[in-house]
Each structure stands twice: as structure tokens, then as C-alpha cells.
Amino acid sequence: MSQHDQDAHSHGSVSSYVVGFVLSVILTVIPFWAVMTSAFDRATLFAVIVVTAVVQIIVHLKYFLHLNFTKEGKIDTLSFIFTAIVIVMVVGLSIWIIYESVLMMMY
């Protein structure tokens, strides 16, 4: 048996993909409905959008990317967190640098 066969992670079943898809659709429809019907004030609407976005990210990580948050998936989880931090830093610092350069050109 090769090393690849021993280290292979299990991919999700069709039912787990369907559950993930249905949850994703529901988590997309909720903020869309809230915006289109103007059912909430701006602060509540913003909170609904942010909460459903965070939950949808978690659904995608679990059902589509098969990120395992248990002890067995510790390396994968730490790798994902490190990658997310690096991406946030690169994007955030790039925006900051561009913003500061625009301010410097104004003077």
C-alpha cells in the first residue's frame, strides 16, 4: 500500500454534499430576502448579513473543503488558519499602503 493511500482523507458522500448545498442556498437566501424586503433597519440588516456570511464560510469549510476541526484534523486546521491570516495581512496591508499613498499625493 502506498503512502498516498494511507494518508488519503475521506471525501464526502453525496448526502453530505447535498446537505452542504442546501445549507448554502438557505444561507444565501436569508440575507437576500432581508435586503430585498427591507424587513430590518440598517444595523440589524448588517448583522444578519455578517452572521450568515460567517456561518456560510463554516459550512463551506466543513462540507466542501472537508476541513476537520477535531484532533485528527489539527494540522489541516492550523494550515488553514495560517493561510487565512497571511491572506488577510497581505490584502489588508496592501489596502493600507494604497490608501496612505493616495493621502500623500493629496499634499
Helices and strands as residue ranges (DSSP letters): H 3-7, H 14-37, H 42-59, I 60-64, G 71-73, H 74-106
